[in-house]
Amino acid sequence: MIANRIHGAESDMAATFAAVGRVLRALLCLAVVAILVVALRFGLYDYFHGGGRSLFAIVDAIRQ
């Protein structure tokens, strides 16, 4: 009888951890998408309105 109760508690905990993991993974993906959107928006704005100076600086820094 005791073994059944322990096993049930472990499976409930595993299901809870799985649900938390799915939520955290979804939030992480949304955060990455938001960062990419902001970075691309800044890059495009700078390219068309700022002469692309910061984009050229980033490319030069990567090449070095």
Buried (B, 14 or more C-beta within 10 A) or exposed (E): EEEEEEEEEEEEEEEEEEEEEEEEEEEEEEEEEEEEEEEEEEBEEBBEEEEBEEBEEEEEEEEE
